[in-house]
Amino acid sequence: MRGIDTQVRKIRRAVFREVANMAYRSTNLVDDMEALPYKLVDAENSPYWDNIYREREIVRERTRLAMGMSLRPEDEPVQVSQGVEESNIDEKYYEPPLMQVISSACNACPENRYEVTDKCMGCLAHPCNEVCPRGAITMVNGRSVIDQQKCIKCGKCKTVCPYDAISHQQRPCVAHCGVNAIKSDSYGRAVIDNELCVSCGQCMVSCPFGAIADKSQIFQLIRALQTGRKIIAQVAPSFAGQFGPKVTPDMLKTALKQLGFYDVYETAIGADMGAMTEAEHYVKEVASGELPFLLTSCCPSWSMLAKKFFPETIDKISNALTPMVATARVIKAQHPDAGVVFIGPCASKKLEASRRTVRSDVDFVITFEELTGMFEAKGILLDEIEALDMLEGATAAGRGYGVAGGVASAIEACIKEYYPDTEINIEHAESLSECKKMLMLAKAGKKQGCLIEGMACPGGCVAGAGTNIPIAVAAKDLLDFKNSSEKKIPDADVRQPDNK
């Protein structure tokens, strides 16, 4: 479904647009919040669900999440606007958890089930029956039938069927969660185990019913912009192409200034610093034999995965600042009185900006999808923007961070240039399931001397939960942007500030 303009995406975009619109124009926030479901759901022509009442309920919950608020309890009479006073502020507002399941939207899909479809030919050999280790398959009225009570979900029947007549039904959110954080409640609806969740957002973008959503900070960001304070944006490398094929980096910078941002930086500046810092770490710590391997640190969900499930690898995670935090510190050093906003593809960056172990210096985090809602609410047509500014400062190395393999490639380029006598071994994994396999191999001693890049999203940051365009298109656009860079790698003296 990624990159397809589905009904789920349309309603998400509509809610972001209208929440931004309320922040810009509302004179009675409570009334406007209560009225929004009726504005978005036409009683005569409901395009999303089979009845308008369920659809309006889902819009109510999406509105709350888009304003940074939590979902309402199912067993108490709570108005959609309850608690809005706490969220109607001009600074970061966050109440965990980040990812939430909208129960009224969940379809309670089968978690793991094999079923015989109408393609079954009732063949004489019936190999499905023969290979079933539990005798769960019988012939009824000339076709195979699976007894779900006996089935152990081994999949052998599907493998041997000559007509591909057996379907494996799996809950999409579960299939795309690499840490098994999706469970079921007593009604069979999805729930998220927050002790396991690493907030990558892949469940959210994989649910065909739009039942999973994360909390947004666009409302509070707009309030901050309205105060007249100096607010500076930094855009992640994967922004290339996210706002349309005609929108150049310079046009985007001008458009962001029209929204009220004082200035715009490339997060790739911090990525350049990170590439040089991690190159130095690899040479001094791994190539020297001090550490068995080094894990990159830029993807917060990858780092959370390692810390939660492989605690023995914690001291192998690079202590380099992530590009977001490094860039924020550059901005704060140059503009001590400024607020910093990270604009990117990632849901888990919202948690990284709020963590207490390392000061992030990031005041707000929004996604490309959420920023689109702000542009739409303001009536800014990006295709028609006349570029009045230049977005510059980073090298090809840092700009390549947005695609899988790009981080390791940047570090490798720096090592080859500045430490030419060092032999380097590169590995990278994308998607949480593949990242887990990689960490298991590293734990078993199979990745000695390696620099290991991990990306929670398959494809890298261009596949993040807050992106706007298909992954393949985004990867190509990012590569074009990277190749257009005048400078290929950062200077030898580029280093990050201390990780404190």
VMD Tcl script that draws the C-alpha trace (Angstrom):
set ca {
  {0.00 0.00 0.00}
  {3.01 2.32 0.41}
  {2.79 5.29 -1.92}
  {-0.77 4.54 -3.02}
  {-3.27 7.32 -2.40}
  {-5.69 5.13 -0.47}
  {-8.76 6.20 1.48}
  {-6.75 5.66 4.66}
  {-4.13 8.17 3.53}
  {-6.79 10.63 2.39}
  {-8.50 10.70 5.79}
  {-5.15 11.00 7.60}
  {-4.20 13.94 5.38}
  {-7.62 15.53 5.83}
  {-7.34 15.34 9.63}
  {-3.84 16.84 9.63}
  {-5.03 19.63 7.33}
  {-8.06 20.42 9.49}
  {-6.14 20.29 12.77}
  {-3.61 22.71 11.27}
  {-6.50 24.82 10.03}
  {-7.94 24.96 13.57}
  {-4.57 26.07 14.92}
  {-4.38 28.85 12.34}
  {-7.97 30.06 12.34}
  {-10.16 28.68 15.15}
  {-11.80 31.14 17.52}
  {-13.64 28.43 19.45}
  {-11.44 25.34 19.60}
  {-13.83 23.14 21.57}
  {-16.74 23.72 19.20}
  {-14.55 23.27 16.13}
  {-13.16 19.98 17.44}
  {-16.64 18.67 18.11}
  {-17.80 19.77 14.65}
  {-14.86 18.34 12.69}
  {-16.23 14.78 12.27}
  {-19.37 16.23 10.71}
  {-17.30 18.44 8.42}
  {-15.18 15.54 7.15}
  {-17.87 12.85 6.98}
  {-20.71 13.63 4.63}
  {-23.97 12.08 5.80}
  {-25.12 11.56 2.22}
  {-21.92 10.12 0.80}
  {-19.55 8.43 3.22}
  {-16.49 7.34 1.22}
  {-14.62 5.40 3.89}
  {-16.76 3.10 6.00}
  {-20.11 1.37 5.68}
  {-21.77 3.76 8.14}
  {-21.18 7.40 9.01}
  {-21.38 6.88 12.78}
  {-18.36 4.60 12.93}
  {-16.51 6.86 10.52}
  {-17.16 9.94 12.61}
  {-16.00 8.13 15.74}
  {-12.72 7.26 14.03}
  {-12.27 10.90 12.92}
  {-12.78 11.99 16.54}
  {-9.98 9.74 17.74}
  {-7.70 10.74 14.87}
  {-8.30 14.38 15.73}
  {-7.22 13.81 19.31}
  {-4.05 12.02 18.24}
  {-3.26 14.72 15.67}
  {-3.42 17.26 18.50}
  {-1.04 15.19 20.62}
  {-3.77 13.91 22.92}
  {-4.48 10.32 23.94}
  {-7.41 8.23 22.78}
  {-10.54 8.35 24.88}
  {-11.39 5.41 27.16}
  {-14.06 3.10 25.78}
  {-15.89 2.74 29.11}
  {-16.29 6.41 30.06}
  {-18.28 9.30 28.53}
  {-15.51 11.62 27.36}
  {-15.96 14.41 24.82}
  {-13.52 14.60 21.93}
  {-12.35 18.02 23.16}
  {-11.73 16.96 26.76}
  {-8.15 17.83 27.76}
  {-7.62 20.25 24.88}
  {-6.53 22.98 27.28}
  {-3.38 21.02 28.10}
  {-2.51 20.50 24.43}
  {-3.29 24.08 23.37}
  {0.24 25.29 24.10}
  {3.22 26.64 22.14}
  {5.74 24.02 23.25}
  {6.21 20.28 22.97}
  {3.27 18.30 24.29}
  {3.67 14.57 24.63}
  {1.94 11.97 26.76}
  {3.04 8.36 26.09}
  {2.53 6.06 24.35}
  {3.32 7.36 20.86}
  {1.71 4.62 18.77}
  {-1.94 3.81 19.52}
  {-4.65 1.54 18.12}
  {-8.02 3.13 17.39}
  {-10.27 0.28 18.54}
  {-13.30 1.47 16.58}
  {-11.26 1.25 13.37}
  {-9.64 -2.16 13.98}
  {-11.07 -4.96 11.85}
  {-9.92 -7.70 14.27}
  {-8.16 -9.45 11.39}
  {-7.12 -13.11 11.80}
  {-3.68 -13.21 13.34}
  {-2.41 -16.36 11.64}
  {-4.70 -18.63 9.67}
  {-4.58 -20.98 6.68}
  {-7.77 -21.29 4.66}
  {-8.76 -23.16 1.51}
  {-9.99 -20.83 -1.23}
  {-12.39 -21.49 -4.10}
  {-9.41 -22.36 -6.30}
  {-9.34 -25.82 -4.73}
  {-9.87 -28.46 -7.45}
  {-10.48 -31.34 -5.08}
  {-7.63 -33.29 -6.69}
  {-7.30 -37.01 -6.21}
  {-3.79 -36.76 -4.81}
  {-4.86 -34.20 -2.17}
  {-1.24 -33.64 -1.06}
  {-2.41 -31.05 1.47}
  {-4.08 -33.83 3.41}
  {-1.09 -36.14 3.12}
  {1.48 -33.68 4.49}
  {-0.60 -32.28 7.34}
  {1.08 -33.50 10.56}
  {-2.11 -33.15 12.63}
  {-4.77 -34.52 10.31}
  {-6.41 -31.11 10.17}
  {-7.43 -31.38 6.49}
  {-10.35 -33.42 5.24}
  {-12.31 -33.58 1.99}
  {-15.85 -32.20 2.22}
  {-18.09 -32.05 -0.87}
  {-15.12 -32.54 -3.16}
  {-12.77 -29.91 -1.71}
  {-10.31 -29.60 1.14}
  {-11.38 -28.08 4.45}
  {-9.02 -27.11 7.28}
  {-10.08 -27.74 10.88}
  {-8.80 -24.60 12.59}
  {-8.84 -26.29 15.99}
  {-6.33 -28.88 14.82}
  {-4.24 -26.68 12.51}
  {-0.80 -25.74 13.91}
  {-0.10 -23.14 11.20}
  {2.95 -24.96 9.83}
  {2.11 -24.01 6.22}
  {3.01 -27.38 4.71}
  {-0.38 -27.63 3.01}
  {0.10 -24.31 1.24}
  {3.58 -25.30 0.10}
  {2.46 -28.49 -1.65}
  {-0.85 -27.35 -3.17}
  {-0.45 -27.51 -6.99}
  {-3.19 -24.90 -7.53}
  {-2.09 -22.34 -4.93}
  {-5.53 -22.81 -3.44}
  {-4.55 -22.34 0.21}
  {-4.29 -18.82 1.55}
  {-2.20 -17.73 4.50}
  {-4.05 -14.95 6.26}
  {-1.94 -12.85 8.58}
  {-2.81 -9.64 10.34}
  {-0.90 -6.97 8.34}
  {0.21 -5.03 11.40}
  {1.60 -8.23 12.93}
  {3.33 -9.22 9.68}
  {5.18 -5.90 9.56}
  {6.11 -5.72 13.23}
  {9.60 -7.12 13.64}
  {9.46 -7.22 17.45}
  {6.13 -9.04 17.98}
  {4.65 -6.05 19.78}
  {1.13 -6.48 18.32}
  {-1.16 -8.53 20.54}
  {-4.95 -9.00 20.68}
  {-7.58 -7.94 23.19}
  {-10.56 -10.04 24.25}
  {-12.44 -8.99 21.10}
  {-9.61 -9.95 18.76}
  {-8.65 -6.33 18.11}
  {-5.02 -5.31 17.90}
  {-3.28 -3.82 20.91}
  {0.34 -2.69 21.18}
  {2.64 -4.02 23.88}
  {4.57 -0.85 24.67}
  {7.28 -2.79 26.48}
  {8.22 -4.38 23.14}
  {7.33 -1.60 20.69}
  {10.21 0.45 19.24}
  {7.86 2.97 17.55}
  {9.05 2.43 13.97}
  {5.47 2.94 12.71}
  {5.50 0.10 10.18}
  {2.32 -1.31 11.74}
  {0.65 2.06 11.15}
  {1.45 2.23 7.45}
  {0.60 -1.45 6.93}
  {-2.90 -1.45 8.43}
  {-5.43 -1.35 5.55}
  {-8.09 0.01 7.94}
  {-6.02 2.89 9.26}
  {-6.54 1.65 12.80}
  {-3.07 2.57 14.09}
  {-1.83 6.14 14.39}
  {0.86 8.12 16.16}
  {0.60 11.41 17.99}
  {1.40 14.63 16.19}
  {2.94 17.91 17.31}
  {1.72 20.10 14.44}
  {-0.82 21.95 16.59}
  {1.75 22.97 19.20}
  {4.30 23.81 16.47}
  {1.87 26.20 14.81}
  {1.18 27.81 18.17}
  {4.95 28.31 18.59}
  {5.23 29.87 15.13}
  {2.36 32.20 16.03}
  {4.26 33.60 19.01}
  {6.80 35.22 16.71}
  {9.68 33.34 18.34}
  {12.63 32.35 16.18}
  {11.80 28.80 15.03}
  {14.32 27.03 12.77}
  {13.58 23.89 10.77}
  {15.97 21.11 9.89}
  {14.88 18.73 7.11}
  {15.96 15.10 6.94}
  {17.87 13.95 3.82}
  {14.90 11.87 2.68}
  {12.86 15.01 1.96}
  {13.92 14.79 -1.70}
  {10.85 14.27 -3.86}
  {8.45 14.05 -0.91}
  {6.51 17.17 -1.91}
  {6.24 16.54 -5.62}
  {8.61 16.04 -8.57}
  {8.65 19.76 -9.39}
  {9.54 20.93 -5.88}
  {13.27 21.59 -5.58}
  {15.16 21.81 -2.27}
  {15.37 25.58 -2.69}
  {11.61 25.83 -3.31}
  {10.94 23.82 -0.15}
  {13.13 26.14 1.90}
  {11.25 29.18 0.61}
  {7.92 27.49 1.32}
  {8.98 26.71 4.89}
  {9.89 30.34 5.39}
  {6.43 31.27 4.14}
  {5.03 29.07 6.92}
  {6.93 31.23 9.39}
  {10.22 29.43 9.94}
  {13.16 31.76 10.51}
  {15.61 29.53 8.65}
  {16.03 26.00 7.29}
  {19.02 23.66 7.69}
  {19.81 20.27 6.20}
  {19.94 17.48 8.76}
  {22.56 16.01 6.42}
  {24.98 18.49 8.02}
  {24.74 16.43 11.21}
  {24.98 13.26 9.13}
  {28.29 14.48 7.68}
  {29.55 15.03 11.20}
  {28.30 11.60 12.21}
  {30.01 9.90 9.27}
  {33.39 11.33 10.25}
  {32.83 10.62 13.95}
  {31.82 7.00 13.38}
  {34.67 6.53 10.89}
  {37.06 7.56 13.66}
  {35.30 5.26 16.15}
  {35.62 2.33 13.78}
  {39.32 2.90 13.15}
  {40.25 3.45 16.79}
  {37.92 0.90 18.41}
  {37.07 -1.88 15.95}
  {40.03 -1.99 13.58}
  {42.30 -1.91 16.64}
  {40.52 -4.89 18.15}
  {39.16 -2.99 21.16}
  {35.56 -3.73 20.10}
  {34.36 -6.78 18.12}
  {31.97 -4.69 15.98}
  {30.33 -1.26 15.83}
  {26.62 -0.53 15.45}
  {25.53 2.74 13.85}
  {23.41 5.04 15.99}
  {21.34 7.17 13.61}
  {18.10 5.09 13.54}
  {16.39 5.35 16.96}
  {14.23 2.25 16.45}
  {17.33 0.21 15.57}
  {19.07 1.47 18.70}
  {15.98 0.72 20.82}
  {15.85 -2.78 19.33}
  {19.47 -3.43 20.29}
  {19.05 -2.04 23.80}
  {15.77 -3.85 24.53}
  {16.45 -7.25 22.99}
  {20.26 -7.44 22.87}
  {21.47 -5.53 25.96}
  {24.91 -7.10 25.62}
  {25.43 -4.95 22.50}
  {24.79 -1.60 24.21}
  {28.48 -0.78 24.51}
  {28.91 -1.57 20.79}
  {26.40 1.09 19.69}
  {28.26 4.12 18.46}
  {28.09 7.01 20.90}
  {27.93 9.45 17.99}
  {24.99 11.81 18.12}
  {22.25 11.11 15.62}
  {22.15 13.53 12.66}
  {19.00 15.12 14.09}
  {20.60 15.91 17.44}
  {23.96 16.94 15.97}
  {22.25 19.38 13.61}
  {20.10 20.74 16.41}
  {23.24 21.51 18.40}
  {24.78 23.29 15.43}
  {21.62 25.41 15.16}
  {21.51 26.13 18.90}
  {25.18 27.13 18.87}
  {24.51 29.63 16.09}
  {21.07 30.71 17.36}
  {20.91 30.14 21.14}
  {17.45 31.70 21.39}
  {15.88 29.59 18.61}
  {13.49 26.69 18.78}
  {14.39 23.72 16.59}
  {11.98 21.59 14.55}
  {13.01 18.32 12.93}
  {11.03 17.53 9.77}
  {11.48 13.97 8.57}
  {10.03 10.61 7.66}
  {10.23 9.00 11.08}
  {7.78 8.36 13.90}
  {10.37 7.27 16.45}
  {12.24 10.57 16.15}
  {9.40 12.00 18.23}
  {10.53 9.78 21.08}
  {14.20 10.51 20.52}
  {13.52 14.23 20.85}
  {11.84 13.59 24.21}
  {14.36 11.18 25.74}
  {16.16 12.19 28.91}
  {19.41 10.23 28.62}
  {20.84 12.49 25.90}
  {19.71 16.11 25.50}
  {18.20 16.36 22.03}
  {17.97 20.18 21.68}
  {14.96 19.47 19.42}
  {11.76 21.24 20.39}
  {9.35 19.66 17.90}
  {9.30 16.72 15.49}
  {6.87 16.47 12.58}
  {6.74 14.19 9.56}
  {6.60 15.02 5.87}
  {2.97 13.91 5.89}
  {2.12 16.25 8.76}
  {3.97 19.14 7.12}
  {1.85 18.60 4.00}
  {-1.22 19.22 6.16}
  {0.26 22.53 7.30}
  {0.98 23.63 3.72}
  {-2.57 22.70 2.66}
  {-4.12 24.57 5.60}
  {-2.12 27.66 4.72}
  {-2.99 27.37 1.04}
  {0.68 27.19 0.01}
  {1.02 25.55 -3.41}
  {4.54 24.20 -3.51}
  {4.58 23.66 -7.28}
  {4.09 27.41 -7.74}
  {6.72 28.58 -5.25}
  {9.43 30.86 -6.61}
  {12.66 29.79 -4.93}
  {14.16 32.75 -3.08}
  {16.56 30.76 -0.91}
  {19.23 28.09 -1.25}
  {19.29 24.90 0.80}
  {22.93 23.97 1.13}
  {25.72 23.00 3.46}
  {25.86 19.19 3.32}
  {27.86 16.73 1.24}
  {26.80 13.70 -0.77}
  {27.85 11.46 2.13}
  {25.40 13.01 4.58}
  {22.60 13.29 2.05}
  {22.88 9.57 1.34}
  {21.89 8.70 4.92}
  {18.22 8.56 3.92}
  {18.40 5.25 2.04}
  {19.37 1.79 3.30}
  {23.11 1.29 3.07}
  {23.75 5.02 2.84}
  {25.06 5.41 6.38}
  {27.61 2.61 6.07}
  {28.57 3.86 2.60}
  {29.26 7.37 3.94}
  {31.38 6.04 6.80}
  {33.27 3.76 4.43}
  {34.01 6.67 2.08}
  {35.41 8.70 4.98}
  {37.60 5.83 6.15}
  {38.98 5.20 2.66}
  {39.82 8.88 2.26}
  {41.23 9.69 5.69}
  {42.37 6.29 6.98}
  {43.44 4.59 3.73}
  {45.44 1.84 5.44}
  {42.39 0.60 7.39}
  {40.57 -2.48 6.16}
  {36.82 -2.12 6.65}
  {34.04 -4.69 6.72}
  {30.55 -3.37 6.04}
  {27.20 -4.96 6.85}
  {23.72 -3.47 6.77}
  {20.25 -4.68 7.65}
  {16.87 -3.12 6.87}
  {13.53 -3.96 8.57}
  {13.38 -4.93 12.22}
  {13.20 -8.65 11.48}
  {16.42 -8.49 9.46}
  {18.00 -6.25 12.09}
  {17.23 -8.88 14.74}
  {18.90 -11.56 12.62}
  {21.96 -9.36 12.19}
  {22.21 -8.73 15.93}
  {21.86 -12.43 16.67}
  {24.76 -13.15 14.31}
  {26.83 -10.39 15.90}
  {26.04 -11.74 19.36}
  {27.19 -15.20 18.21}
  {30.52 -13.78 17.09}
  {29.79 -14.01 13.37}
  {30.33 -10.30 12.60}
  {33.77 -9.66 14.03}
  {35.41 -6.49 12.77}
  {32.22 -5.24 11.12}
  {30.61 -1.85 10.90}
  {26.90 -2.70 11.06}
  {24.25 -0.28 9.85}
  {20.70 -0.97 10.99}
  {17.54 0.59 9.57}
  {14.16 -0.24 11.09}
  {12.28 0.59 7.90}
  {12.74 -1.63 4.82}
  {14.49 0.64 2.34}
  {15.77 3.01 5.01}
  {14.41 6.43 5.97}
  {12.74 6.83 2.56}
  {10.34 4.12 3.78}
  {9.56 5.84 7.08}
  {6.03 5.98 8.45}
  {5.63 9.69 7.73}
  {6.58 9.74 4.06}
  {4.42 10.82 1.11}
  {5.62 8.93 -1.97}
  {6.45 5.34 -3.04}
  {9.70 3.96 -1.63}
  {11.31 3.29 -5.02}
  {10.54 6.83 -6.22}
  {11.84 8.32 -2.98}
  {15.07 6.31 -3.21}
  {15.68 7.50 -6.78}
  {14.95 11.13 -5.90}
  {17.30 10.96 -2.93}
  {20.04 9.42 -5.07}
  {19.61 12.21 -7.64}
  {19.85 14.81 -4.86}
  {22.93 13.11 -3.44}
  {24.64 12.95 -6.85}
  {23.98 16.65 -7.43}
  {26.10 17.56 -4.41}
  {29.18 19.62 -5.19}
  {31.16 18.05 -2.37}
  {31.27 14.27 -1.91}
  {32.54 13.77 1.66}
  {33.04 16.03 4.70}
  {36.37 17.56 5.64}
  {38.74 15.64 7.89}
  {38.24 18.01 10.83}
  {34.44 17.71 10.88}
  {33.39 16.15 14.19}
  {30.30 16.14 16.35}
  {29.96 17.96 19.67}
  {30.15 15.85 22.81}
  {27.36 13.31 23.40}
  {26.03 14.89 26.59}
}
mol new
graphics top color blue
foreach p $ca { graphics top sphere $p radius 0.5 }
foreach p [lrange $ca 0 end-1] q [lrange $ca 1 end] { graphics top cylinder $p $q radius 0.2 }
display resetview
